[in-house]
Amino acid sequence: MAFSEKPHSFAARVLAIVALAHGLFAIFYHFGATRDVNVPVDALGNIAFAIIILCALLRLLAAVGLWSLTAWGGVLLIVANVTELGAAFWSPKILDFSLLEIALRVLVLLAVAALLIWSNWSHKKRSYYL
């Protein structure tokens, strides 16, 4: 377990709850649970729908990994955030995120990266973590 120490485990579990809530909200929202759009693929477009749902599923898997205190959960959360941010900056017409949504993704990305680095530095043997 990568986050077996007490402060690391608390931070990992907090990030797991954030990832779970963000992933579930994205899935419910984009499958039309909170609005009157019959076909969410038509509202977003095929590429944007695929990117958002894929990243939401990655967030759910990352939440499981972070809750079980493993490093792969943090890596999956980084991959999901980098994918969405990259797609949003590469083509803003496809993914139209607000400034608050981008800030949330950057904040989570920095928090997970800081947790992984902090956990890595606290271990005496680097090969144990990686």
N, C-alpha and C positions, 0 to 999 in steps of 0.2 A: 504494500500500500504506500503510495507516494505521499499522501497527506495524513500520515498516522499521528503526528504530533498535534496537541490540542489546538493551538491557534490556527494551524493549517486546516485541520478538519472543520473547524467552525467556518472559516472563510470559504472552503470548498462547498460546504452544505448551503451557505447563503447564496453562492453563485449557482448552485444546482437548483435552488428554488426560483431564482431569477430566470435561469434558462428554461425551466419547466413552464413557468408562467408565460414567458415570451413566446415559446414554441406553441403552447396551447392556444394562446390568444391569436397568433398568426394563422393557425389552422382554422379555428372557428370563424375568424373574421373573413378569411379569403375563401372559405367554402360557403359563404353567404349566410352564416348563422345570425349575423347582426345587421343585415341590410336586405333590401328587396330585390337584389339582382338574382335572376334565375340561374344564369350561367356565369360563374366567376371567371372562367377562361376568356369569355368574350369581353368582360369588363377590363381585364388586365392584359390580355394577349397571352399567347402560348409560352413565350420565353419567360416573361415576368412571372407568370403563374408557376412554371416549373422551378424557377430559381427560388421563389419565396417558399413553396411547399417543401422543396429539397432542404433548404436551410432550416425550416421549422422542424422537419424530421431529424436533422442533424442536432438541433438544439435539444430535442427530447432524448435522443441517445446520449448527448453530452450530459444532460441532467442525471441520467442513470449512472454514468461513469463518475461524475463528480460526487454523487451521493454515496457511491461505494468507495470513495476516496482513492480513485485511480487516476493516473496522469492522462490516460487516453481521453477521458471526459473533457479535460481542459483543452487538449489538442483539437478535439471535434468542435468545441465551442469557438476556438480561434478560427478554424476552417470555415465555419458557418458565417461568422462575422466578416472575415476577410472576403468571402465570396459575395456576400450582399453589398458590402461597401465597394468592392471592385466593380461590380455590375452597376451600382448606382453612379459611380464616378465615370465609368467607361461610357455608359449610355444613359444619361439622365432621363431620356424620353421613355425608356423601358421601365425603369424603377424610379418612381417619383417620390422620394422620401423627403419629409420635412426636416428642418434643421434639428428639431428635437429627436427625431428617430435616428438620425445620423449620430448625434451626440450620445444617445443611449448605446448604440452599437460600439462606438469608439470607447466609451467608458467601460463597458463589459469586456471589450478586447484588451484594454490596458489592465483591468483588474485580473483577468485570467493570466495574462503574461506575467504580471507581478507576482501572482500566487505561485506559478511554476518556477520562476526564478528564485523567489524566497524559499520555497521548499527545496530547491536544488542546492542552494547555498547552505542550508541548515543541515543537510546530510553530510556526514564525514566522507563517505565513499560515493563518488559520482557514478560509478557503475551500478550501484544499487538502485539509483533513481532512473537512469536511462537504460 
